[in-house]
Amino acid sequence: MQLLANTTSPYVRLARMALIEKGVQVEPTIVDPWADDTRLRAANAATRVPTLVLDDGTPLTESLLIVQWLEASRPQAPSLLGSDVAGVLARAGVALGVIDAAVHTIIIRKVTAPVLFDETPVGLRRRRSMAEGMQRLEAMAAAGALRAGATPTLDVLAAIDALDYLDFRFTAAPWLPAMPALRALAASLAERPSVSTTRPH
């Protein structure tokens, strides 16, 4: 298998964390989606990462579809969805909403002037989505709904992904809430290979 990836995408990280947790070892092949990399374009018409090319050449795109394939093809491995599937997916959805808002903000900043976008109604809505989403995840972590367990489920992986991506891209942003419970959760899993080897850089 080949995982076409970059080193900063939270979508790539989520797929990589899921692969590792399911026991699938695949070293990322680093590509540049912005440069219209021919390897990525051949596998994925949208030229987006992550793209997982299976041994038979089948390309799987989008992090959640890769997770779905992992769950279907490796049911014997620890489940990323746990026993409370609806709850895990609902909580993961909150984290993915944060990630979407953050990534869209970064992409628009890349193609326009950051200040011009950040203070627009759309930019402010994206900021609100990040702040409110993290507040909700913090409340879930504080209440014990987000917890490490023997094997972290998709909601926990996505929450850590969102937290680390915001720290990476929006360092010390004054509009982000305090997140002590989320940070404690992330710290409790910091040495787990799926977390420690996939941090954005």
C-alpha positions in Angstrom: 0.0 0.0 0.0 1.0 3.6 -0.5 -0.4 6.6 1.5 0.0 9.8 -0.4 0.2 12.5 2.3 1.7 15.7 3.5 3.0 16.6 7.0 0.4 19.2 8.0 -3.0 18.0 7.0 -5.3 17.0 9.9 -7.2 14.7 7.4 -3.9 12.9 6.7 -3.2 12.7 10.4 -6.6 11.2 11.2 -6.1 8.5 8.5 -2.6 7.8 9.7 -3.7 7.5 13.3 -6.5 5.1 12.3 -4.1 3.0 10.2 -1.7 2.7 13.1 -4.4 1.8 15.6 -5.7 -0.9 13.2 -2.2 -2.3 12.9 -1.6 -1.3 9.3 2.0 -0.2 8.7 2.4 2.1 5.7 5.0 4.8 5.5 3.6 8.0 4.1 4.7 9.1 0.6 5.0 12.9 0.9 3.4 14.8 -1.9 2.5 18.5 -2.4 -1.2 18.9 -3.2 -0.6 22.6 -4.0 1.9 21.7 -6.7 -0.6 19.4 -8.6 1.7 16.4 -7.9 1.3 13.9 -10.8 1.4 10.9 -8.4 -1.5 12.4 -6.4 -3.4 13.4 -9.5 -3.1 10.0 -11.0 -4.7 8.4 -7.9 -7.1 11.2 -7.0 -8.7 13.5 -9.5 -9.4 16.0 -6.7 -5.6 16.0 -5.9 -6.3 15.9 -2.2 -4.6 14.1 0.7 -4.9 11.6 2.1 -5.1 9.1 -0.7 -4.5 5.5 0.2 -3.5 3.3 -2.8 -4.2 -0.4 -1.9 -2.0 -3.2 -3.0 -4.2 -3.9 -6.0 -4.0 -0.3 -7.1 -7.5 0.8 -5.8 -7.3 4.4 -4.6 -9.2 5.3 -1.4 -9.7 9.0 -0.8 -11.0 11.0 2.1 -10.0 10.2 5.7 -13.4 9.0 6.8 -13.7 6.6 3.9 -10.3 5.2 4.7 -11.5 4.7 8.3 -14.7 3.0 7.0 -12.5 0.6 4.8 -10.3 -0.2 7.8 -13.4 -1.1 9.9 -14.8 -3.2 7.2 -11.6 -5.0 6.1 -10.2 -5.5 9.6 -13.1 -6.3 11.9 -10.9 -8.5 14.1 -8.7 -5.5 15.1 -9.7 -3.1 17.8 -12.7 -1.1 16.7 -12.3 2.6 16.1 -16.1 3.0 16.7 -16.4 1.2 20.0 -19.7 -0.1 21.3 -21.4 3.3 21.2 -21.2 3.8 17.5 -23.6 6.7 17.3 -22.0 8.5 20.2 -18.5 8.1 18.8 -19.6 9.4 15.4 -21.5 12.3 16.9 -18.5 13.4 18.9 -16.1 12.8 16.0 -18.4 15.0 13.9 -17.9 17.9 16.3 -14.1 17.5 16.0 -14.3 17.3 12.2 -16.4 20.4 12.1 -13.6 22.2 13.9 -11.0 20.7 11.5 -13.0 21.8 8.5 -13.4 25.3 9.7 -9.7 25.5 10.5 -8.5 24.0 7.2 -10.9 26.2 5.1 -9.5 29.3 7.0 -5.9 28.3 6.2 -6.7 27.6 2.6 -8.4 30.9 2.0 -5.6 32.7 3.8 -3.2 31.1 1.4 -4.9 32.4 -1.6 -6.0 35.8 -0.2 -4.8 38.3 2.4 -5.4 36.8 5.8 -6.8 39.9 7.4 -9.2 40.4 4.6 -10.8 37.0 5.2 -10.5 36.6 8.9 -12.7 39.6 9.6 -15.4 38.9 7.0 -18.7 37.4 8.1 -17.6 34.0 6.7 -14.2 34.2 8.4 -15.8 35.1 11.7 -18.2 32.2 11.4 -15.3 29.8 10.8 -13.7 31.2 14.0 -16.9 30.7 15.9 -17.1 27.1 14.6 -13.7 26.4 15.9 -14.2 28.1 19.3 -17.7 26.6 19.9 -16.6 23.2 18.6 -13.7 23.1 21.0 -15.9 24.2 23.9 -18.2 21.3 23.2 -15.3 18.8 23.0 -13.9 20.2 26.2 -17.3 19.7 27.9 -17.4 16.1 26.6 -13.9 15.4 27.9 -14.6 17.0 31.3 -17.8 14.8 31.6 -15.9 11.6 30.6 -17.7 11.1 27.3 -14.3 11.5 25.6 -11.8 9.1 27.2 -8.7 7.2 26.3 -9.8 3.6 27.0 -7.7 0.6 26.0 -7.8 1.7 22.4 -8.8 5.3 21.5 -11.9 5.5 19.3 -12.4 7.8 16.3 -13.9 10.6 18.4 -10.8 10.7 20.7 -8.4 10.6 17.8 -10.3 13.4 16.0 -10.5 15.5 19.1 -6.7 15.2 19.6 -6.2 15.9 15.9 -8.3 19.1 16.1 -6.6 20.3 19.3 -3.1 19.8 17.9 -4.0 21.3 14.5 -5.4 24.5 16.2 -2.2 24.7 18.3 -0.2 24.3 15.1 -2.0 26.8 13.0 -3.6 29.2 15.5 -1.0 29.3 18.2 -2.3 31.1 21.3 -5.3 32.6 19.5 -7.1 34.7 22.1 -10.5 33.5 20.9 -9.9 29.9 21.6 -11.3 28.6 24.9 -9.3 27.0 27.7 -9.3 23.3 27.2 -7.7 21.6 30.3 -9.7 18.4 30.1 -8.9 18.0 26.4 -5.2 18.7 27.0 -5.1 16.2 29.8 -6.7 13.6 27.4 -4.1 14.4 24.8 -1.3 14.2 27.3 -2.5 10.8 28.4 -2.1 9.5 24.9 1.0 11.6 23.9 3.3 8.6 23.8 1.0 6.3 21.9 2.6 5.7 18.4 -0.6 6.8 16.6 -0.4 10.2 18.3 3.3 10.7 18.8 4.5 9.9 15.2 1.8 11.8 13.4 1.9 15.3 14.9 1.8 18.1 12.3 5.1 19.8 11.4 
